[in-house]
Amino acid sequence: MKLAFHKGAGILSVAIEYGTHSPYSHVELVFTDGVAFSARAEKTPAVNLLPFDGSDKLWDFVEIPSKYPEAPVRAWAQAQTGRGYDWAADIGFALPFLPDERNDLMCSGSCVLALQQDGIFPGFLAREVSPGQLYSMALVLAEASV
């Protein structure tokens, strides 16, 4: 399994990248069979498992060390399908004073929560982790396993 980080070009993507001081505005968790899990604002339902589409070549990848089993992560991801998109958390990266009282998910938060099922990144508040922060966290995890 690996994390796929996207560099966006749309206005919201640019705002997220600017607000988080990162080149990344979106992230997906890609399982070994090519199915990806994430929250995607443009999809209905927003939280889902779909075939990974990296056709635009604006993706960077970080492998999750193989010592972490995919099964519990995927089972949790499957159980989350159908949830809504957390716009407040997403916009909060550019405007951090916005409150969030919903039970929806955004991309990096959904990936952090999924990985926490394997004991990865415990103690992090998933909705506060931006795609760029998750990229840095994933690099540290990958390098620590070498």
KOLPADO-515100 format. One line per 10 residues: number of its first residue (from 1); their letters; for each residue x, y, z of N, C-alpha, C. Coordinates in Angstrom, 3 decimals, always signed. Each point is the difference from the previous one (the first is absolute). Layout:
KOLPADO-515100
NUM = A = X Y Z X Y Z X Y Z | ...
end
This chain:
KOLPADO-515100
1 = MKLAFHKGAG = +0.857 -1.163 +0.000 -0.857 +1.163 +0.000 +0.900 +1.222 +0.000 | -0.536 +1.078 -0.570 +0.786 +1.229 -0.089 -0.930 +1.200 +0.069 | +0.582 +1.135 +0.321 -0.722 +1.268 -0.034 +0.350 +0.707 -1.292 | -1.014 +0.544 -0.655 +0.171 +0.733 -1.252 -0.373 +1.465 +0.255 | +0.956 +0.888 -0.217 -0.174 +1.428 +0.280 -0.126 +0.761 -1.310 | -1.031 +0.836 -0.089 -0.302 +0.710 -1.241 +0.313 +1.487 +0.102 | +0.542 +0.515 -1.097 +0.256 +1.437 -0.150 -1.114 +0.552 -0.879 | -0.874 +0.803 +0.564 -1.170 +0.477 -0.726 +0.216 +1.307 -0.725 | -0.974 +0.334 -0.843 +0.068 +1.235 -0.764 -1.244 +0.864 +0.201 | -1.062 -0.562 +0.551 -1.225 +0.759 +0.227 +0.160 +1.008 +1.117
11 = ILSVAIEYGT = -0.953 +0.918 +0.111 +0.103 +1.079 +0.979 +0.029 -0.530 +1.435 | -0.814 -1.004 +0.332 +0.020 -0.555 +1.350 +1.320 -0.722 +0.253 | +0.498 -0.720 -0.998 +1.285 -0.679 +0.147 +1.123 +0.990 +0.262 | +0.020 +1.064 -0.773 +1.035 +1.024 +0.180 -0.126 +0.638 +1.385 | -1.225 +0.247 +0.458 -0.203 +0.589 +1.333 +0.496 -0.941 +1.095 | -0.276 -1.303 -0.148 +0.473 -0.975 +0.992 +1.521 -0.061 -0.013 | +0.587 -0.047 -1.177 +1.463 -0.047 -0.101 +0.624 +1.262 +0.598 | -0.580 +1.144 -0.280 +0.512 +1.258 +0.546 -0.178 +0.036 +1.517 | -1.196 -0.366 +0.464 -0.293 +0.052 +1.435 +0.803 -0.976 +0.822 | +0.445 -1.088 -0.618 +0.764 -1.017 +0.734 +1.488 +0.023 -0.344
21 = HSPYSHVELV = +0.417 +0.939 -0.844 +1.412 +0.123 -0.399 +0.524 -1.331 -0.543 | -0.771 -0.585 -0.903 +0.310 -1.322 -0.520 -0.338 -0.061 -1.487 | +0.656 -0.881 -0.742 -0.383 -0.167 -1.403 -1.213 -0.916 -0.184 | -0.546 -0.548 +1.097 -1.067 -0.994 -0.112 -1.339 +0.525 +0.510 | -1.046 -0.319 -0.769 -1.348 +0.410 +0.386 -0.932 -1.192 +0.211 | +0.455 -1.202 -0.329 -0.854 -1.183 +0.137 +0.878 -1.227 +0.230 | -0.577 -0.991 +0.674 +0.709 -1.253 +0.238 -1.002 -1.152 -0.026 | +0.453 -1.135 -0.504 -0.790 -1.219 -0.010 +0.860 -1.144 +0.516 | -0.647 -0.960 +0.602 +0.662 -1.217 +0.460 -0.269 -1.067 -1.053 | +1.057 -0.493 -0.642 -0.142 -0.954 -1.100 +0.407 -1.390 +0.492
31 = FTDGVAFSAR = -0.936 -0.935 -0.119 +0.262 -1.364 +0.424 +0.727 -0.761 -1.106 | +0.530 -1.159 +0.336 +0.837 -0.744 -0.941 -0.746 -0.440 -1.258 | -1.326 -0.066 +0.050 -0.766 -0.382 -1.191 -0.394 +1.201 -0.865 | +0.502 +1.185 +0.339 -0.267 +1.189 -0.802 -1.266 +0.752 +0.371 | -0.675 -0.431 +1.034 -1.189 +0.706 +0.484 +0.458 +1.061 +0.994 | -0.564 +1.201 -0.128 +0.396 +1.117 +0.856 -1.135 +0.388 +0.937 | +0.383 +0.416 +1.202 -0.951 +0.496 +0.996 +0.334 +1.442 +0.300 | -1.021 +0.827 +0.053 +0.169 +1.384 +0.407 -1.365 +0.659 +0.048 | -0.004 +1.230 +0.450 -1.181 +0.855 -0.107 +0.257 +0.945 -1.166 | -0.933 +0.035 -0.913 +0.143 +0.822 -1.208 -1.215 +0.898 -0.110
41 = AEKTPAVNLL = +0.216 +1.287 +0.070 -1.099 +0.962 +0.006 -0.869 -0.100 -1.239 | +0.585 -0.344 -1.127 -0.734 +0.002 -1.266 -0.778 -1.288 -0.259 | +0.108 -0.980 +0.888 -0.660 -1.287 -0.208 -1.214 -0.150 +0.921 | -0.934 -0.836 -0.425 -1.136 -0.376 +0.834 -0.075 -1.518 +0.001 | +0.142 -0.655 +1.146 +0.299 +0.612 +1.289 +1.442 +0.495 +0.063 | +0.240 +0.933 +0.887 +1.328 +0.620 +0.104 +1.046 -0.987 +0.492 | -0.358 -0.825 +0.963 +0.944 -0.972 +0.564 -0.302 -1.354 -0.632 | +1.016 -0.543 -0.686 -0.252 -1.215 -0.752 +1.318 -0.693 -0.356 | -0.125 -1.213 -0.457 +1.100 -0.764 -0.589 -0.247 -0.042 -1.506 | +0.981 +0.465 -0.777 -0.114 +0.053 -1.456 +1.324 -0.409 -0.629
51 = PFDGSDKLWD = -0.009 -0.440 -1.249 +1.270 -0.271 -0.672 +0.858 +1.273 -0.034 | +1.276 -0.135 +0.297 +0.891 +1.161 +0.003 +0.222 +0.489 -1.429 | -0.119 +1.312 -0.185 +0.224 +0.606 -1.311 +1.133 +1.014 +0.122 | +1.182 -0.419 -0.349 +1.159 +0.893 +0.044 +0.377 +0.504 -1.369 | -0.975 +0.107 -0.896 +0.286 +0.312 -1.399 +0.541 +1.404 -0.238 | -0.232 +0.934 +0.918 +0.477 +1.364 -0.263 +1.457 +0.217 +0.389 | +0.664 -0.991 +0.534 +1.448 +0.022 +0.298 +0.402 +1.062 +1.033 | -0.969 +0.489 +0.785 +0.303 +1.003 +1.022 +0.034 -0.630 +1.389 | +0.425 -1.249 +0.076 -0.013 -0.767 +1.240 +1.415 -0.340 +0.452 | +0.205 +0.047 +1.308 +1.209 -0.525 +0.636 -0.456 -1.095 +0.962
61 = FVEIPSKYPE = +0.815 -1.032 +0.161 -0.393 -1.168 +0.784 +0.985 -0.259 +1.137 | -0.545 -0.484 +1.117 +0.816 -0.463 +1.116 -0.559 -1.357 +0.412 | +0.856 -1.002 -0.039 -0.395 -1.361 +0.390 -0.152 -0.096 +1.515 | -1.041 -0.691 +0.425 -0.156 -0.338 +1.414 +0.782 -1.295 +0.210 | +0.866 -0.042 +0.996 +0.815 -1.211 +0.200 -0.853 -1.266 +0.066 | +0.507 -1.058 -0.589 -0.758 -1.248 -0.119 -0.275 -0.670 +1.344 | +0.677 +0.415 +1.055 -0.267 -0.607 +1.307 -1.386 +0.369 +0.525 | -0.642 +0.990 -0.607 -1.350 +0.401 +0.392 -1.003 -0.701 -0.903 | -0.854 -0.860 +0.551 -0.942 -0.749 -0.827 -1.090 +0.903 -0.594 | -0.354 -0.305 -1.212 -0.999 +0.783 -0.729 -1.429 -0.299 +0.465
71 = APVRAWAQAQ = -0.269 -1.204 +0.448 -1.369 -0.437 +0.284 -0.757 +0.887 +0.992 | +0.565 +0.355 +1.170 -0.792 +0.820 +0.918 -0.248 +1.419 -0.535 | +0.944 +0.507 -0.756 -0.144 +1.331 -0.587 -1.130 -0.025 -1.033 | +0.024 -1.018 -0.842 -1.028 -0.097 -1.049 -1.379 -0.262 +0.592 | -0.074 -0.822 +1.019 -1.295 -0.281 +0.633 -0.595 +1.281 +0.576 | +0.840 +0.803 +0.654 -0.490 +1.271 +0.542 -0.427 +0.918 -1.131 | +0.805 +0.087 -1.045 -0.330 +0.862 -1.142 -1.337 -0.413 -0.612 | -0.204 -1.281 -0.180 -1.254 -0.493 -0.573 -1.186 +0.412 +0.867 | +0.168 -0.051 +1.309 -1.086 +0.357 +0.916 -0.335 +1.494 -0.042 | +0.892 +0.817 -0.544 -0.232 +1.444 -0.042 -0.681 +0.472 -1.276
81 = TGRGYDWAAD = -0.139 -0.883 -0.971 -0.571 +0.411 -1.275 -1.392 +0.587 +0.207 | -0.258 +1.051 -0.737 -1.283 +0.676 +0.090 -0.001 +1.243 +0.867 | +1.059 +0.203 +0.780 +0.052 +1.211 +0.834 +0.172 +1.231 -0.876 | -0.349 +1.149 +0.556 +0.085 +1.256 -0.729 +1.383 +0.616 +0.045 | +0.158 +1.088 -0.731 +1.270 +0.710 -0.077 +0.056 +1.119 +1.037 | +1.109 +0.124 +0.687 +0.185 +0.996 +1.051 +0.568 +1.291 -0.592 | -0.881 +0.825 -0.535 +0.425 +1.265 -0.595 +0.621 +0.932 +1.033 | -0.523 +0.001 +1.227 +0.518 +0.904 +1.027 +1.467 -0.295 +0.301 | +0.363 -1.282 +0.082 +1.402 -0.348 +0.261 +0.870 +0.391 -1.182 | -0.498 -0.240 -1.203 +0.754 +0.330 -1.206 +0.243 +1.506 -0.095
91 = IGFALPFLPD = -1.049 +0.772 +0.131 +0.120 +1.456 -0.060 +0.808 +0.505 +1.185 | -0.067 -0.737 +1.112 +0.737 +0.381 +1.204 +1.508 +0.028 -0.176 | +0.532 -0.697 -1.015 +1.432 +0.084 -0.250 +0.375 +1.395 -0.495 | -0.914 +0.663 -0.700 +0.247 +1.362 -0.465 -0.540 +1.025 +0.996 | -1.093 -0.351 +0.690 -0.631 +0.885 +0.981 -0.164 -0.780 +1.305 | +1.050 -0.085 +0.823 +0.013 -0.924 +1.132 -0.975 +0.318 +1.131 | -0.686 +1.109 -0.047 -0.917 +0.352 +1.071 -1.394 -0.605 -0.182 | -0.265 -0.693 -1.108 -1.315 -0.584 -0.236 -0.225 -1.194 +0.929 | -1.174 -0.075 +0.626 -0.297 -1.148 +0.865 -0.422 -1.213 -0.829 | +0.152 -1.172 +0.597 -0.450 -1.231 -0.652 -0.764 -0.818 +1.016
101 = ERNDLMCSGS = -1.255 -0.212 -0.269 -0.826 -0.774 +0.918 -0.663 -1.174 -0.695 | +0.440 -0.321 -1.199 -0.616 -1.074 -0.770 +0.810 -1.279 +0.112 | -0.606 -1.077 -0.400 +0.648 -1.304 +0.043 +0.424 -0.440 -1.407 | +0.371 +0.955 -0.833 +0.413 -0.307 -1.355 +1.521 -0.142 -0.045 | +0.511 -0.395 -1.154 +1.434 -0.213 -0.163 +0.538 +0.823 -1.157 | +1.268 +0.363 +0.095 +0.707 +0.587 -1.132 +1.168 -0.916 -0.331 | +0.689 +0.266 -1.094 +0.945 -0.974 -0.549 +1.088 -0.440 +0.980 | +0.796 +0.929 +0.481 +1.119 -0.418 +0.853 -0.487 -0.549 +1.334 | -1.070 +0.573 +0.531 -0.569 -0.516 +1.244 -0.485 -1.426 -0.140 | -0.631 -0.307 -1.142 -0.486 -1.364 -0.215 +1.165 -0.983 -0.095
111 = CVLALQQDGI = +1.086 +0.422 -0.631 +1.177 -0.877 -0.124 +0.676 -0.215 +1.349 | +0.108 +1.053 +0.808 +0.598 -0.136 +1.331 -0.839 -0.946 +0.855 | -1.318 +0.196 +0.009 -0.865 -0.881 +0.792 +0.114 -1.452 -0.462 | +0.076 -0.216 -1.300 +0.150 -1.361 -0.517 +1.314 -0.616 +0.474 | +1.083 +0.738 -0.107 +1.313 -0.512 +0.406 +0.091 -0.203 +1.512 | -0.754 +0.769 +0.759 -0.011 -0.194 +1.447 -0.549 -1.374 +0.380 | -0.730 -0.643 -0.895 -0.498 -1.359 +0.256 +1.138 -1.003 +0.075 | +1.144 +0.369 -0.535 +1.216 -0.827 +0.058 +0.983 +0.514 +1.051 | -0.413 +0.978 +0.781 +0.896 +0.568 +1.000 +0.959 +1.035 -0.561 | -0.235 +0.445 -1.225 +0.853 +1.002 -0.631 -0.539 +1.386 +0.357
121 = FPGFLAREVS = +0.875 +0.879 +0.379 -0.333 +1.395 +0.354 -0.989 +0.099 +1.158 | +0.204 -0.764 +1.075 -0.923 +0.119 +1.136 +0.140 +1.373 +0.652 | -1.076 +0.464 +0.541 +0.024 +1.271 +0.725 -0.204 +1.231 -0.862 | +0.049 -0.143 -1.310 -0.248 +1.148 -0.867 -1.499 +0.208 -0.160 | -0.439 +1.245 +0.037 -1.393 +0.332 -0.298 -0.115 +0.065 -1.514 | -0.657 -0.975 -0.568 -0.004 -0.191 -1.446 -0.463 +1.226 -0.772 | -1.019 +0.692 +0.485 -0.534 +1.133 -0.763 +0.964 +1.183 -0.013 | +1.033 -0.030 +0.828 +0.973 +1.093 +0.039 +1.239 -0.277 -0.848 | +0.061 -1.169 -0.615 +1.164 -0.373 -0.803 -0.291 +0.327 -1.468 | +0.800 +0.893 -0.557 -0.163 +0.372 -1.410 +0.683 -1.032 -0.896
131 = PGQLYSMALV = -0.305 +0.020 -1.295 +0.718 -0.913 -0.903 +1.524 +0.171 +0.076 | +0.480 +1.225 +0.082 +1.440 +0.235 +0.091 +0.599 -0.530 +1.287 | -0.701 +0.169 +1.111 +0.483 -0.550 +1.267 +0.030 -1.525 -0.055 | -1.038 -0.585 -0.591 -0.035 -1.457 -0.108 +1.143 -0.506 -0.871 | +0.351 +0.747 -1.036 +1.141 -0.372 -0.836 +1.273 -0.071 +0.845 | +0.241 +1.027 +0.808 +1.190 +0.009 +0.865 -0.035 -1.142 +1.005 | -1.168 -0.257 +0.592 -0.137 -1.085 +0.966 +0.265 -1.351 -0.665 | -0.527 -0.185 -1.208 +0.191 -1.261 -0.723 +1.454 -0.221 -0.373 | +0.700 +1.076 -0.390 +1.431 -0.133 -0.309 +0.789 -0.459 +1.216 | -0.294 +0.566 +1.154 +0.695 -0.395 +1.235 -0.290 -1.470 +0.288
141 = LAEASV = -1.251 -0.423 -0.144 -0.362 -1.396 +0.233 +0.751 -0.923 -0.960 | +0.045 +0.357 -1.266 +0.676 -0.828 -1.007 +1.498 -0.072 +0.275 | +0.610 +1.118 +0.351 +1.438 +0.026 +0.250 +0.366 -0.751 +1.270 | -0.882 +0.016 +0.987 +0.251 -0.713 +1.257 -0.039 -1.511 -0.187 | -0.649 -0.457 -1.046 -0.123 -1.436 -0.249 +1.100 -0.558 -0.886 | +0.881 +0.864 -0.479 +1.083 -0.452 -0.882 +1.121 -0.586 +0.810
end
